[in-house]
């Protein structure tokens, strides 16, 4: 996978975090005018979410993607990747301790655009 922002939010210092947020904002600005439908596969990567939640598929327009992300815990930010088939967005939420190890709530969205447009 190719990271579309300069650096993972998890590796950013305070100054780099501001740059990271601007990069993410620019990516979503480009997507906000796209009315193509997309299918999103929601996967949960951390241990507790894997136990408690199932993967699911959602269909929305690309322009609705930024609002859709707000449904998740993104306290620690997000990274955007391209794996040549999908846009992959990793969302990082709050930290927690499970079996004496620290984890970050991590949700991964695989976004695939369809050739169909939503007509208004």
Beta strands, then each sheet from edge to edge (+ up, - down):
strand 1: 2-3
strand 2: 36-44
strand 3: 56-61
strand 4: 78-82
strand 5: 87-98
strand 6: 101-117
sheet 1: 1+ 4- 5+ 6- 2+ 3-
end
